[in-house]
Amino acid sequence: MFRRREAVPFSFVAESDRFRSNVTPPPRERASVSQLAARSLVGLTVVAGLVGSLILGLPALSPAQSPSHAEQTEATPGH
């Protein structure tokens, strides 16, 4: 493999940790009204999907009384 011919001084590496740029980044552009509306619409769609899946999934998760349970209780006294 290729190897560097010149060594990097340790002081240069140590100074790179402390380096602060004097160039300020440009200010962030403000979102337009249509961008804010689109973001809120996407957020509401995601929340509505989660709530809808929770509403539709709760009946499947709740323990339901099955008719076979009632038949088993009637069969035990005659046993």
Buried (B, 14 or more C-beta within 10 A) or exposed (E): EEEEEEEEEEEEEEEEEEEEEEEEEEEEEEEEEEEEEEEEEEEEEEEEEEEEEEEEEEEEEEEEEEEEEEEEEEEEEEE
